[in-house]
Amino acid sequence: MYAMPAISVIIPVFNAERFLDRCIGSVRDQTFGDWEAVCVDDGSTDRSGVMLDGYAELDPRIRVVHKANEGVSIARNVALEAAGGRFILFLDSDDFLHPQAMEITFSLAERDGSDVVAFTYDHGYRTRTILRHLLHLPESGNVKYKTFRTPETVVTEDIFDWATEYSHPKKKLATKHCQPWRRLYRKDILDGVSFIPGIMYEDFPWWSEVMLRVRKATLTDLPLYFYYPNRGSYIFSSKEAFKIKSLRTAINSASNLYDGVEPSRRARWEKEFLQPFREKLDKKEHRSNSIGRTRLRLLLEGHIFNPLWDGEEKHRQRRCAAFGRILTGFMRKHYLAAADPVPDRPVVPGTDPEKIWSIWLQGEDQAPDIVKSCLASIRAHCSQELVVLDEKSIFERITLPGVIVEKYRAGKIRAAYFADICRVELLHKYGGYWLDATCFVTAPIPEFISNQDFFVFLAGEKVHGNYSYIQNCFIRAQKGAYLLEAWRAMILDYWIHEEKRVDYFQHQVMFRTLVTYNPVAAAKFAGMPQIDQYPTHLYLYEYKDLPYDPELFREVSEEGFFYQKTSYRGLDHVVPGSFADHLVRWYRNRD
């Protein structure tokens, strides 16, 4: 006779053989034993189905359903029909659970009589995984599990006061986002609630309907789930047109559910859930249609610049490729020859200690707080001496061609491009390191970078578009390094002959031209570690407005790279208590 378990774990599986051992292992390793796992093999073409059958032979608590491929919605619906547990826990096949996930959530549900127990995922694991992917490092097989005691909780009979789709809610214990794997559910509140087949964002109308049935909820911010950022997953690999169609379907379906719902509940749902999805849809539709609105522009820009041809993302890629091709062609034609006289000589390390160079033209005393924090962080974490130059002292350190100095003082060369010129000139004369005054340093400069004759981070796909090719806010160059000398020659030649920029990233484009068309530079560049700059933008792009978390700050600092790129623009008004607020005040209140 089949005994009803306390918890049924729903695991939809499609071509997940790479992740299944970890996923299923995390279920079997639970400190709570009264569970079943309902695994739905959704027509996998790899070894997933065979592996699931093997797990079921080893553990009778694992049940396997094999079916034709119809998508994650139907797979979850099938599993819900087959599930016999009093509670339901969702687990995606590329993710895994904390060993105490079932023990804690079940005990809270029983203690409070709750229909839902909401928790969160381990942000540090997600960040570390993204960083390892971007840095081309192997994934770490070791996960440090914390042991949790009595969690901080909120018990509510009105989940609409605590549920939100926004990333930065005011309430610490709010249950954020609509993914089903964020909560333990009492089975009876899910009866008759189905995921919409054949669309993305299927969890939005599903969770919206479930909320209407929740009588009591327990909320905790314990990170009991480990979310794996899988670039090959459905959400990342789908075309933009399909995402737009799915969003429309999800919004319409969810809106229909709330017809006739008590006005205050509907108003809170619309504000906290519907509005973010509407904004997302508006943004996607605007990006997809903006160029299509102007026929003349379509005729002029044609296939290369038409996002309606096969989606916004490919349009962006073509645009970047076109910009890169046009700009490198210009630099190759007019300024690549300036690098030809540069000799390729062996680099001989100097005897003087290398320095870190930076510039704040108005003077460090006049710098905004974020710059003062960044400069203080360099001094706190790096063994090299930091030299911060201003508009007067820079000319005591380097000698630039008179025509360039005259153009700068006449306002023809903007400060940003003048700083670009100065950084390569400083490294040409002294060697060492360049760090922008808006780089917040969290650790010493890694030895593998210090051992290079020359090193820069690559721009990659995520930051500024790939046509910019490199990031120049951090440069490592030994005195006499060929790549630096050849790049410098091109930059000086340009500004001797020109008074205006052709592109914001023109110095980066010069470097790309150099390492593409100069054989010596190409060989040197091929020997340089090729590392994407995105890890150096995590604070700015992902954490800026999040509530400051010392543990997450420490983890990102340790697992991330040794500095984070910030900006003095936009940080004059920051969210109190946020990561940005912590960075701005760091030089005053350093840990």
QUIWO-V198304 format. One record per helix or strand of 3 or more residues. SS is the DSSP state (H for helix, E for strand). FROM is the first residue (numbers start at 1). LEN is the number of residues. If there is no record, write none. Layout:
# QUIWO-V198304
ss = [SS/SS]
from = [FROM/FROM]
len = [LEN/LEN]
This chain:
# QUIWO-V198304
ss = [E/H/E/H/E/H/E/H/E/H/E/H/H/E/H/H/E/H/H/H/H/H/H/H/H/E/H/H/E/H/H/H/E/E/H/E/H/E/H/H/H/H/H/E/H/H]
from = [7/20/35/48/62/72/87/101/116/123/154/159/180/183/187/202/217/234/240/263/291/295/303/312/336/355/364/369/385/394/402/415/432/439/447/454/466/470/482/506/519/533/550/563/579/586]
len = [7/9/8/11/6/11/4/12/6/12/3/3/3/4/4/10/10/4/18/27/3/7/3/23/4/5/3/13/5/4/8/16/4/3/4/5/3/8/16/12/8/11/10/3/6/4]
